[in-house]
Amino acid sequence: MSEFQKVARVEDIPDPGRELLELEDRIVVLLHVGGEIFCIDDVCTHDGGPLSDGPLENYAIACPRHGAKFDIRTGQVLSMPATENTVAHDVKVENGDIFVRINDGSQPMKVVSGGATVSRSGSAHDSFRPDAVASQSGSSETPAIPPPAPVSSGELSEDLIREELKKVIDPELFVNIVDLGLIYNVNLVPVEEGKSNVKIDMTMTSPMCPAGPQMIANSKQVLTQLPKVGEVEVKIVLDPPWTPDRMTEDARDQLGIF
């Protein structure tokens, strides 16, 4: 583990306030809250957004891109779409000087203030509740699409399309794409022989979401099994950008967001 480095004076950072630093080739942010100083990586683990630009409320800071929140004391992720903690670093304050020691994750992170050392709970390698959902199923593998249930023989409708799309699960969050609020629009275009083509506008929790191609393919797979569906087109749209308030109550309950 590296040594403590003097980085700032307490009096130079308002309370509440923050200061961006570069230490040992990584960007970190100092946070002054409630008379205490904390230090975390300036990286949202969801898509690399800068946490230092986000709103700070008590001991939680939110990524300005998609709203994922992290505990500034431990780096622990508090809300999706992030599922992994960011890294928190050791801090000590002596005679008004702030010292930071970069935490490589091999040792428990501590805060040292005025000569007293207090261990903090949490690890940079812990993850958010969706991982617990995976462990309960006995596997950490990407969830497969369940066998198709019998399809209604009624008229094709947007409601039916959305119900079928609930079979498609976000492989990072383990919640279906409808309850996550990823489906912006469903359009049915009648064609020959009583069938309709389906055009879907879908968004992603992040513009760089690696699961995008998989969710598109899975969406086409479940919809083409409907007897009155012709061609299926899934278009990715990023305007307006996705935010957590698009989730249903069921999704919030599943992810432990209250």
Steps between C-alpha positions, in 0.01 A plus 500: 500500500621853427593761760289791622542815291412853604243629252316803643397703802162448664437874499534509120199271443157632601270281708322353309735513207742310279835521328626297204853356517735280299693253717714214375354515150140488615240773538344524846268744668531635854168562671447713811174412675397550862851602606653180356709443189450205266665391178367277222582429137336753271344218299146369480533125455197496272648684202803693625321828567671761721351484849653837589246669268201342672274620783616431856242437770620409848737207440369403156625628165314434174642454152370787284450271200251240622454562872691208653585587861804412710583532871794741522615337825550151358452523125206262530243519221162612632282490190492365148574517211844448659549154650861519621662720763743774415830510693534694825844605626657549842488851639659663803495858624785642708513863611264598220702319232324230295694185414379228261630148449388327182317175574575220255228282653739261676448649848191614695445870440532724807457865588751662731416830664674674785707193580199267529449222248153375417441200270231539241283218379468413134739386231580625154420152379153476651204543272142617505192294567453365143796269564315362799206428273733301277644303793153405617438337165813289546682647202682821408459436128296731282135401537359322198161572350247266660311255278219688327167481673186435297424816302159658502303450180340841542565809297856624484540813713760718665404352838564148372836605352612658826388195698711273275800733533494442876665167417814694401726555801776759532803274564666756728203593719291179476180697443284485189541779246137616526506554876839672462334753271716419197209472254410847378263422215318208336359542150297236312498520119237277334624286209356216292321192631382656825849555637672813623861607504618626836724802544652555844680807631729376778749690711792389717598592854830619352602597144787251529294218652672173398176304532325696225547250213390212722180673609417596141544141383296364792220748433476390138504137607204524737289718269543290186344210692168684502280354222385837361840671497686545174835679505639651820715813496669621819645851485725634776419859601691704756283812503362555753771324701391227740472590869408281801161669540385309190495175698180345628439439869558129441848574363579727793392231744711237324808722513439610857442866414249668726 
